[in-house]
Amino acid sequence: MPLSEEELKSALISSGAVFHKSHDAIIAIDSSSKIVFCNGAALDCFGYNDQSALIGEPVETLMNAENAAHHKTYVARHLSGHDVPIMNQLRRIKAKKSNGQLFPIDIHVFHFQAAGERYYVAFIRDMSEVVAKEEELHQLAFFDPLTNLPNAVSFKNTIDEICSTDSTFIVTVLGIDWMRQINTSFGFQVGDEVIKAIVERLRAEFVNERFVGRFIGDQFVLISEIESPEQADNVLEELQERLRRLCLSPVSVSETRVKTSITAGAIVVPEMASTSTLVTKFAEMAYGDAKRHARGKVYRLRSDRLKELTFTTSLSHWLQDAIQLGEFFIVVQPKVDVKSGLSTSGEVLVRWRRSNGDMIGPDVFIPAAENTGLISAIGRYVFLETCGLLGTSSDLAGRLSKLAVNVSPEQLEDDTFCDLVESTLKSLSIAPSSLEFEVTETSVAKSPDRVIANLKRLRDMGATIALDDFGTGQSSLTMLRSMPIDRVKLDKSFIDEIGSDERSFTLVSNAVRMMHELGYLVTLEGVENREVHDMSYALGVDETQGYFYSKPLEIEAFRSFSFDLRQQT
């Protein structure tokens, strides 16, 4: 017949199985705190070979100094009927092994009465492996494995903490210059050793800083407390000198000596930002701006520059969707044939009106499009829209002799652009001679052989090529010898003073004559008044363009524009 619950309990206790087969250490003490029982797991846990080494010994033998000092007080209070915090609660404390080593344990203590005596029993578990794993995970989560510096997570936690105070701080992101070249020249192992060597110098130089950590790669971050924002410039000047001294001597790795420098970008908190997200973002923007404009120095990002950078960043995102949203549109600025006084051609330009109605000028969005790699997509759009105006179904096709479009360096470096031109002209039955492609000197600089080959291909199709902004570059005359061009457009800067300065007039006149002798047509840009218009005859230019005739017009306005300018001039 099965045993009752009480009989089963008594049998288990009598056999000792509950105590001696347990993986947990079990220790019992009497009211005088002497050990009266310990199981085998307790001997293993505390590093003893035999029960005789513990039975009768004060339990403080197994305690750390702090717990041992308070133990008797806790027992006395409990015996007198007071509640004490050590009873019936699972706690983690440090215990002491037989060799004196402290180690973490989880302990649960309860008491019972037997034969009129009060006893205390502790169930104990060695937590050394668990704590070691927790510490390992903490190290991985909050510290950089290469340098053992606090990592980006620790930086965020620190920023969260300081942003909750009223104190003022400088947050500086700094990086080792030319690390890519170091890794390429000497290998990543040497690169890592350079980083570690610089870290040791940073530790020594900034030992009193609030925070020194590794951000990512060769980037580090300092957090310095200051008394007020007005103190920031002086502190950053001192920081620049300290970083300069830090890099005075080369880093020696094996047989390699590597010369280094450091670039840093800084913001003042909370003047510039008051949350960890914004502090991180703006500090990185400060560092990026420093790398572009203040390499090897400490650069402070201020609010006016931050507005510019924030707008540029937003602009990049807006550009991604602008074509799909139909925010770009084309305008045409008429060109005037000087001899006839008629305008049968024009230059197609791109404009951007955001869906909220804001206009963004080409001087702003064109550089942004070039930086984000979107300029080819915009150029493709302008070209196709231009072909739409020249197509046989367009009401302008019979009235226009030529339309000019600007071509970016990226388009000219891409062989598929010529394929697009050829297939589009063929499919829309457009005469290639009705297209003029305007290019600049910088279009050729990056890949001269490929660009010149593609220009020749466009010219062989029957299109004309114009060199735009002539006179603004450094090697215009050299370009004229190698580029397959039909027309030169003199930049507005050429004519700004021809009405008041005889030497300017002579210079432009000679330039026009030289272009004609080389077989090029000449267009004069930026004609803004009657005086310059009249001079265009004396100068001998072939074509003029400017606000005197018309500003760039949207397509509907261009359709109704008067093509005979002789009556207006």
C-alpha positions as CSV (number, residue, x, y, z in Angstrom):
1,M,0.0,0.0,0.0
2,P,1.5,3.4,-1.0
3,L,2.9,5.6,1.8
4,S,1.0,8.7,2.9
5,E,2.5,12.1,2.3
6,E,3.7,12.4,5.9
7,E,5.1,8.8,5.9
8,L,7.0,9.6,2.6
9,K,8.4,12.8,4.1
10,S,9.6,11.0,7.2
11,A,11.2,8.2,5.1
12,L,13.0,10.7,2.8
13,I,14.4,12.6,5.8
14,S,15.4,9.4,7.6
15,S,17.2,8.1,4.6
16,G,19.1,11.5,4.2
17,A,18.4,11.4,0.4
18,V,16.9,14.9,0.4
19,F,20.1,16.4,1.9
20,H,23.0,14.2,0.7
21,K,21.8,13.7,-2.9
22,S,21.0,17.4,-3.5
23,H,23.2,19.4,-5.9
24,D,22.6,22.5,-3.6
25,A,24.9,23.0,-0.6
26,I,22.9,22.7,2.6
27,I,24.2,24.0,5.9
28,A,22.5,24.1,9.3
29,I,23.5,26.1,12.3
30,D,22.2,26.4,15.9
31,S,21.2,29.5,17.7
32,S,24.9,30.1,18.6
33,S,25.8,30.2,14.9
34,K,27.8,27.0,15.1
35,I,27.6,24.6,12.1
36,V,25.7,21.4,13.1
37,F,25.2,19.9,9.6
38,C,26.6,20.2,6.0
39,N,26.0,17.9,3.1
40,G,28.6,16.7,0.5
41,A,27.6,19.5,-1.9
42,A,28.5,22.0,0.8
43,L,31.9,20.5,1.2
44,D,32.5,20.7,-2.6
45,C,31.1,24.2,-2.8
46,F,33.4,25.6,-0.1
47,G,36.4,23.5,-0.8
48,Y,36.5,21.2,2.3
49,N,37.4,17.5,2.3
50,D,35.5,16.3,5.4
51,Q,32.5,17.3,7.5
52,S,34.8,17.4,10.6
53,A,36.5,20.5,9.1
54,L,33.1,22.4,9.4
55,I,31.0,20.8,12.1
56,G,31.2,22.9,15.3
57,E,32.9,25.8,13.5
58,P,31.2,29.3,13.5
59,V,29.3,29.9,10.3
60,E,31.2,33.2,9.9
61,T,34.1,31.0,8.6
62,L,32.2,30.8,5.3
63,M,31.2,34.5,5.1
64,N,32.8,37.5,3.6
65,A,34.0,40.1,6.2
66,E,31.0,42.4,5.9
67,N,28.4,39.7,6.3
68,A,30.4,38.1,9.1
69,A,30.5,41.4,11.0
70,H,26.7,41.7,11.0
71,H,25.7,38.1,11.4
72,K,25.4,37.8,15.1
73,T,23.4,41.0,15.3
74,Y,20.9,39.6,12.8
75,V,20.6,36.3,14.7
76,A,20.1,38.1,18.1
77,R,17.4,40.3,16.6
78,H,15.6,37.3,15.1
79,L,15.8,35.3,18.4
80,S,14.2,38.3,20.1
81,G,11.3,38.3,17.8
82,H,12.3,41.0,15.3
83,D,12.1,40.6,11.5
84,V,15.5,40.6,9.8
85,P,16.1,40.9,6.0
86,I,18.0,37.7,5.7
87,M,15.1,35.3,6.4
88,N,13.1,33.5,3.7
89,Q,14.6,35.6,0.8
90,L,16.7,34.5,-2.0
91,R,19.8,36.7,-2.0
92,R,23.1,36.8,-3.9
93,I,26.2,37.5,-1.7
94,K,29.9,36.7,-1.7
95,A,30.9,33.6,0.4
96,K,34.4,32.5,1.3
97,K,36.1,29.2,0.3
98,S,38.5,27.3,2.5
99,N,41.4,29.0,0.8
100,G,40.0,32.5,1.5
101,Q,38.8,33.1,-2.1
102,L,35.5,35.0,-2.3
103,F,32.9,33.7,-4.7
104,P,29.2,34.5,-5.5
105,I,26.4,32.3,-4.1
106,D,22.6,32.4,-4.1
107,I,21.4,31.7,-0.6
108,H,18.0,31.0,1.0
109,V,17.8,30.8,4.8
110,F,14.8,29.5,6.9
111,H,14.5,28.5,10.6
112,F,12.7,25.7,12.5
113,Q,12.3,24.5,16.1
114,A,13.4,21.0,17.2
115,A,13.5,19.7,20.7
116,G,13.1,23.2,22.0
117,E,16.0,24.5,20.1
118,R,16.1,27.1,17.2
119,Y,18.0,26.1,14.1
120,Y,18.7,27.9,10.8
121,V,19.1,26.1,7.5
122,A,20.7,27.6,4.4
123,F,20.3,26.3,0.9
124,I,23.2,27.5,-1.2
125,R,24.1,27.4,-4.9
126,D,27.5,28.3,-6.3
127,M,26.9,31.0,-8.9
128,S,30.5,31.5,-10.1
129,E,29.8,30.2,-13.6
130,V,26.6,32.2,-14.0
131,V,28.2,35.4,-12.8
132,A,31.2,34.8,-15.0
133,K,28.9,34.4,-18.0
134,E,26.9,37.5,-17.0
135,E,30.2,39.5,-16.7
136,E,31.3,38.2,-20.1
137,L,28.0,39.2,-21.6
138,H,28.2,42.6,-19.9
139,Q,31.7,43.0,-21.3
140,L,30.5,42.2,-24.8
141,A,27.5,44.4,-24.5
142,F,29.2,47.5,-23.1
143,F,32.9,47.3,-24.0
144,D,34.8,47.2,-27.2
145,P,36.7,43.9,-27.5
146,L,39.8,45.3,-29.2
147,T,40.5,48.2,-26.9
148,N,38.5,47.3,-23.8
149,L,37.1,50.9,-23.9
150,P,33.4,51.5,-23.3
151,N,31.5,51.1,-26.5
152,A,28.7,53.0,-28.3
153,V,26.0,51.4,-25.9
154,S,27.9,52.7,-22.9
155,F,28.2,56.1,-24.6
156,K,24.4,56.2,-25.1
157,N,23.8,55.3,-21.4
158,T,26.2,58.0,-20.3
159,I,24.6,60.6,-22.5
160,D,21.2,59.6,-21.2
161,E,22.5,60.2,-17.7
162,I,24.1,63.5,-18.3
163,C,21.1,64.8,-20.3
164,S,19.1,64.3,-17.2
165,T,21.3,66.8,-15.3
166,D,21.7,70.6,-15.5
167,S,25.4,70.3,-16.3
168,T,27.2,71.4,-19.5
169,F,29.4,69.0,-21.4
170,I,31.4,68.9,-24.6
171,V,30.9,65.7,-26.6
172,T,33.8,65.1,-29.0
173,V,34.0,62.4,-31.7
174,L,37.6,62.0,-32.9
175,G,39.2,59.7,-35.4
176,I,42.7,58.6,-36.5
177,D,43.4,60.1,-39.9
178,W,44.4,57.9,-42.9
179,M,43.5,54.6,-41.2
180,R,42.3,53.2,-44.6
181,Q,45.8,53.9,-46.1
182,I,47.5,52.4,-43.0
183,N,45.4,49.2,-43.3
184,T,46.0,49.1,-47.1
185,S,49.8,49.7,-46.8
186,F,50.6,47.7,-43.7
187,G,47.7,45.3,-43.2
188,F,44.8,45.2,-40.7
189,Q,46.9,43.6,-38.0
190,V,49.2,46.6,-37.9
191,G,46.1,48.9,-38.2
192,D,44.7,47.3,-35.0
193,E,47.9,47.7,-33.2
194,V,48.0,51.4,-34.2
195,I,44.5,51.8,-32.8
196,K,45.5,50.1,-29.5
197,A,48.6,52.2,-29.2
198,I,46.6,55.4,-29.7
199,V,44.0,54.2,-27.2
200,E,46.8,53.8,-24.6
201,R,47.8,57.4,-25.2
202,L,44.2,58.6,-25.0
203,R,43.8,56.8,-21.6
204,A,46.9,58.4,-20.3
205,E,46.1,61.9,-21.6
206,F,42.4,61.9,-20.7
207,V,42.4,59.9,-17.4
208,N,40.2,62.5,-15.7
209,E,37.6,62.8,-18.5
210,R,34.0,61.9,-17.8
211,F,34.0,59.3,-20.6
212,V,36.5,57.9,-23.1
213,G,35.2,55.3,-25.4
214,R,35.4,53.7,-28.8
215,F,32.6,54.7,-31.1
216,I,33.2,52.5,-34.2
217,G,36.3,51.6,-36.3
218,D,38.9,54.3,-35.8
219,Q,36.5,56.7,-34.1
220,F,36.5,57.5,-30.4
221,V,34.4,59.7,-28.2
222,L,35.2,62.0,-25.3
223,I,32.8,63.6,-22.8
224,S,34.1,66.5,-20.9
225,E,32.2,68.5,-18.3
226,I,32.6,72.3,-18.4
227,E,31.3,75.1,-16.3
228,S,29.4,77.0,-19.0
229,P,29.1,77.1,-22.9
230,E,31.2,80.2,-22.9
231,Q,34.2,78.1,-21.7
232,A,33.9,75.6,-24.7
233,D,36.2,77.4,-27.1
234,N,39.0,77.6,-24.6
235,V,38.6,73.9,-23.7
236,L,38.6,72.9,-27.3
237,E,41.7,74.9,-28.0
238,E,43.4,73.0,-25.2
239,L,42.0,69.8,-26.5
240,Q,43.6,70.5,-29.9
241,E,47.0,71.0,-28.3
242,R,46.6,67.8,-26.3
243,L,45.8,65.8,-29.3
244,R,48.7,67.3,-31.2
245,R,51.1,66.3,-28.5
246,L,49.6,62.9,-28.4
247,C,50.5,62.3,-32.1
248,L,53.9,63.9,-32.0
249,S,55.8,60.6,-31.9
250,P,55.0,57.9,-34.5
251,V,53.4,54.6,-33.4
252,S,55.9,51.7,-33.5
253,V,54.4,48.4,-34.5
254,S,57.0,45.5,-35.0
255,E,59.4,47.1,-37.4
256,T,56.9,49.7,-38.7
257,R,56.7,53.3,-37.6
258,V,53.4,54.9,-38.4
259,K,52.9,58.7,-38.3
260,T,49.4,59.6,-37.2
261,S,47.1,62.6,-36.7
262,I,43.7,63.1,-35.2
263,T,40.6,65.0,-36.5
264,A,37.9,65.8,-34.0
265,G,34.3,67.3,-34.2
266,A,32.7,68.6,-31.1
267,I,29.3,69.8,-29.9
268,V,28.2,71.5,-26.6
269,V,25.5,69.7,-24.7
270,P,22.7,70.7,-24.0
271,E,23.2,73.8,-26.1
272,M,23.1,71.7,-29.3
273,A,21.0,68.7,-28.3
274,S,19.3,67.3,-25.2
275,T,18.7,63.6,-26.0
276,S,21.1,60.8,-26.6
277,T,19.8,60.3,-30.2
278,L,20.4,63.9,-31.2
279,V,23.7,64.1,-29.3
280,T,25.0,61.1,-31.2
281,K,23.7,62.3,-34.5
282,F,25.0,65.8,-34.2
283,A,28.4,64.7,-32.8
284,E,28.8,62.4,-35.8
285,M,27.8,65.3,-38.1
286,A,30.5,67.5,-36.4
287,Y,33.1,64.8,-37.0
288,G,32.1,64.4,-40.7
289,D,32.2,68.1,-41.2
290,A,35.6,68.2,-39.5
291,K,37.0,65.5,-41.8
292,R,35.8,67.6,-44.8
293,H,37.0,71.0,-43.7
294,A,39.3,70.8,-40.7
295,R,41.4,67.6,-41.0
296,G,43.9,67.3,-38.2
297,K,42.1,69.8,-36.0
298,V,39.4,70.1,-33.4
299,Y,36.2,71.6,-35.0
300,R,33.2,72.8,-33.1
301,L,29.8,72.4,-34.8
302,R,27.6,75.5,-34.2
303,S,23.9,75.9,-34.7
304,D,24.1,77.9,-38.0
305,R,26.2,75.2,-39.6
306,L,24.0,72.5,-38.1
307,K,21.0,74.0,-39.9
308,E,22.9,73.8,-43.2
309,L,24.0,70.2,-42.7
310,T,20.5,69.2,-41.6
311,F,19.0,70.8,-44.7
312,T,21.5,69.0,-46.9
313,T,20.7,65.7,-45.2
314,S,17.0,66.3,-45.7
315,L,17.6,67.3,-49.2
316,S,19.2,64.0,-50.0
317,H,16.2,62.1,-48.8
318,W,13.8,64.4,-50.6
319,L,15.7,63.9,-53.9
320,Q,15.2,60.1,-53.6
321,D,11.4,60.5,-54.3
322,A,11.3,63.7,-56.3
323,I,11.3,62.1,-59.7
324,Q,8.7,59.5,-58.8
325,L,6.5,62.2,-57.2
326,G,6.8,64.3,-60.4
327,E,8.4,67.3,-58.5
328,F,10.9,68.1,-61.3
329,F,9.9,70.0,-64.3
330,I,11.7,71.7,-67.2
331,V,12.0,75.3,-68.3
332,V,13.4,76.7,-71.5
333,Q,15.5,79.9,-71.8
334,P,15.4,81.2,-75.4
335,K,18.6,81.8,-77.3
336,V,18.9,84.6,-79.9
337,D,20.6,84.4,-83.3
338,V,22.6,87.7,-83.4
339,K,22.5,88.1,-87.2
340,S,18.8,87.5,-87.7
341,G,17.5,88.7,-84.3
342,L,15.3,85.6,-84.1
343,S,15.1,83.0,-81.5
344,T,14.5,79.5,-82.8
345,S,16.5,77.7,-80.1
346,G,16.8,77.5,-76.4
347,E,18.4,75.8,-73.4
348,V,16.4,73.3,-71.4
349,L,16.9,73.6,-67.6
350,V,15.5,71.6,-64.7
351,R,13.6,73.1,-61.8
352,W,12.3,71.5,-58.6
353,R,9.0,72.4,-57.0
354,R,8.3,70.2,-53.9
355,S,4.8,68.9,-53.3
356,N,4.4,71.5,-50.5
357,G,5.0,74.3,-53.0
358,D,8.6,75.1,-52.0
359,M,11.0,75.9,-54.8
360,I,14.5,74.6,-54.4
361,G,17.1,76.2,-56.7
362,P,19.4,74.3,-59.0
363,D,22.4,75.8,-57.3
364,V,21.2,73.8,-54.2
365,F,19.9,70.6,-55.5
366,I,22.3,69.9,-58.4
367,P,25.3,69.5,-56.1
368,A,23.2,67.4,-53.7
369,A,22.1,65.2,-56.6
370,E,25.8,64.8,-57.7
371,N,26.8,63.8,-54.2
372,T,24.0,61.3,-53.9
373,G,24.4,59.7,-57.3
374,L,21.0,60.9,-58.5
375,I,22.3,63.4,-61.1
376,S,22.2,60.8,-63.9
377,A,18.5,60.1,-63.2
378,I,17.7,63.8,-63.3
379,G,19.7,64.2,-66.5
380,R,17.9,61.3,-68.1
381,Y,14.6,62.9,-67.2
382,V,15.6,66.3,-68.7
383,F,16.8,64.6,-71.9
384,L,13.6,62.6,-72.4
385,E,11.4,65.7,-71.7
386,T,13.5,67.7,-74.2
387,C,13.0,64.9,-76.8
388,G,9.2,65.2,-76.1
389,L,9.4,68.9,-77.1
390,L,11.3,68.0,-80.3
391,G,9.2,65.0,-81.2
392,T,7.1,65.1,-84.4
393,S,3.8,65.3,-82.4
394,S,4.9,68.4,-80.5
395,D,3.6,71.8,-81.6
396,L,7.1,73.2,-81.0
397,A,8.9,70.7,-83.3
398,G,8.4,72.8,-86.5
399,R,9.3,76.1,-84.8
400,L,12.6,75.1,-83.1
401,S,15.9,74.6,-84.8
402,K,17.7,73.3,-81.8
403,L,17.3,72.7,-78.0
404,A,20.3,72.4,-75.7
405,V,20.5,70.1,-72.7
406,N,23.2,70.0,-70.0
407,V,25.0,66.6,-69.6
408,S,26.6,65.6,-66.3
409,P,30.0,63.9,-65.9
410,E,28.3,60.8,-64.7
411,Q,26.2,60.6,-67.8
412,L,29.2,61.1,-70.1
413,E,31.1,58.3,-68.3
414,D,28.3,55.9,-68.9
415,D,28.3,54.3,-72.3
416,T,24.6,53.5,-72.0
417,F,23.8,57.2,-72.2
418,C,24.8,57.3,-75.9
419,D,22.6,54.2,-76.4
420,L,19.7,56.0,-74.8
421,V,20.2,59.0,-77.0
422,E,20.4,57.0,-80.2
423,S,17.4,54.8,-79.5
424,T,15.2,57.8,-78.3
425,L,16.0,59.9,-81.3
426,K,15.2,57.0,-83.6
427,S,11.9,56.0,-81.9
428,L,10.7,59.6,-81.9
429,S,12.0,60.4,-85.4
430,I,14.0,63.4,-84.1
431,A,16.8,64.8,-86.2
432,P,20.0,64.6,-84.2
433,S,21.0,68.0,-85.4
434,S,18.2,69.5,-83.3
435,L,20.0,68.5,-80.1
436,E,22.9,70.3,-78.6
437,F,24.7,68.8,-75.5
438,E,26.3,71.3,-73.2
439,V,29.3,70.0,-71.2
440,T,31.8,71.6,-68.9
441,E,35.5,71.1,-68.5
442,T,35.0,69.2,-65.3
443,S,33.0,66.6,-67.2
444,V,36.2,65.5,-68.9
445,A,38.6,65.6,-65.9
446,K,37.7,62.3,-64.2
447,S,37.7,60.0,-67.2
448,P,38.9,62.0,-70.2
449,D,39.3,59.1,-72.6
450,R,35.8,57.7,-72.0
451,V,34.1,61.1,-72.0
452,I,35.8,62.2,-75.2
453,A,34.9,58.9,-76.9
454,N,31.2,59.3,-75.9
455,L,31.2,63.0,-77.0
456,K,32.6,61.9,-80.4
457,R,29.9,59.3,-80.6
458,L,27.2,61.9,-79.9
459,R,28.7,64.2,-82.5
460,D,28.9,61.4,-85.1
461,M,25.1,60.9,-84.6
462,G,24.7,64.5,-85.8
463,A,24.2,66.3,-82.5
464,T,26.3,69.3,-81.7
465,I,28.5,69.7,-78.6
466,A,28.9,73.0,-76.7
467,L,31.6,73.7,-74.1
468,D,29.7,75.5,-71.4
469,D,31.1,78.1,-68.9
470,F,34.2,78.7,-70.9
471,G,36.7,80.8,-69.0
472,T,35.8,79.6,-65.5
473,G,38.2,76.6,-65.4
474,Q,41.9,76.2,-65.2
475,S,42.7,74.7,-68.5
476,S,40.1,76.0,-71.0
477,L,42.5,76.4,-73.9
478,T,43.9,72.9,-73.4
479,M,40.4,71.5,-73.5
480,L,39.7,73.2,-76.8
481,R,42.4,71.1,-78.5
482,S,41.2,67.7,-77.4
483,M,37.4,68.0,-77.0
484,P,35.1,67.3,-80.0
485,I,33.1,70.5,-79.8
486,D,31.1,72.8,-82.1
487,R,30.3,75.7,-79.9
488,V,31.9,77.6,-77.0
489,K,29.7,79.4,-74.5
490,L,31.5,82.4,-72.9
491,D,30.7,82.6,-69.2
492,K,28.9,85.7,-67.9
493,S,32.0,86.7,-66.0
494,F,33.6,87.5,-69.4
495,I,31.2,90.3,-70.1
496,D,30.5,91.8,-66.7
497,E,32.6,94.9,-67.4
498,I,32.8,95.1,-71.2
499,G,30.6,98.2,-71.2
500,S,32.8,100.1,-68.9
501,D,36.3,98.6,-69.4
502,E,38.0,98.8,-72.8
503,R,40.4,96.0,-71.8
504,S,37.5,93.7,-71.0
505,F,36.0,94.5,-74.4
506,T,39.3,93.8,-76.2
507,L,39.7,90.5,-74.3
508,V,36.3,89.2,-75.2
509,S,36.7,90.4,-78.8
510,N,40.0,88.5,-79.2
511,A,38.5,85.4,-77.5
512,V,35.6,85.4,-80.0
513,R,38.0,85.9,-82.9
514,M,40.2,83.0,-81.7
515,M,37.2,80.7,-81.3
516,H,36.0,81.5,-84.9
517,E,39.5,80.9,-86.3
518,L,39.4,77.4,-84.6
519,G,36.1,76.8,-86.3
520,Y,33.8,77.1,-83.3
521,L,30.5,79.0,-83.0
522,V,30.3,81.4,-80.0
523,T,27.4,82.0,-77.6
524,L,27.5,84.9,-75.2
525,E,25.7,84.1,-71.9
526,G,24.3,86.4,-69.3
527,V,23.2,89.3,-71.5
528,E,21.1,91.4,-69.2
529,N,20.8,94.8,-70.8
530,R,20.6,96.6,-74.1
531,E,24.1,97.8,-74.0
532,V,25.6,94.3,-73.9
533,H,23.1,93.1,-76.5
534,D,24.3,95.9,-78.9
535,M,27.9,95.0,-78.2
536,S,27.3,91.4,-79.2
537,Y,27.2,92.6,-82.8
538,A,30.5,94.4,-82.5
539,L,32.0,91.4,-80.8
540,G,31.0,89.1,-83.6
541,V,29.4,86.4,-81.4
542,D,26.9,84.1,-83.1
543,E,24.3,83.7,-80.4
544,T,23.2,85.4,-77.2
545,Q,21.3,84.3,-74.1
546,G,20.2,86.1,-71.0
547,Y,17.5,87.9,-69.0
548,F,17.5,90.8,-71.4
549,Y,15.6,88.5,-73.8
550,S,13.8,86.3,-71.4
551,K,14.2,84.4,-68.1
552,P,13.8,80.6,-68.3
553,L,10.2,79.9,-69.1
554,E,7.8,77.1,-68.2
555,I,6.7,75.2,-71.2
556,E,3.3,76.9,-71.7
557,A,5.0,80.4,-71.5
558,F,7.7,79.3,-73.9
559,R,5.1,78.2,-76.4
560,S,3.6,81.7,-76.5
561,F,7.0,83.5,-76.4
562,S,7.7,85.8,-79.3
563,F,10.3,84.4,-81.5
564,D,11.1,87.7,-83.3
565,L,13.1,89.7,-80.9
566,R,14.1,92.5,-83.3
567,Q,10.9,94.4,-82.4
568,Q,11.8,94.2,-78.7
569,T,15.4,95.3,-78.9
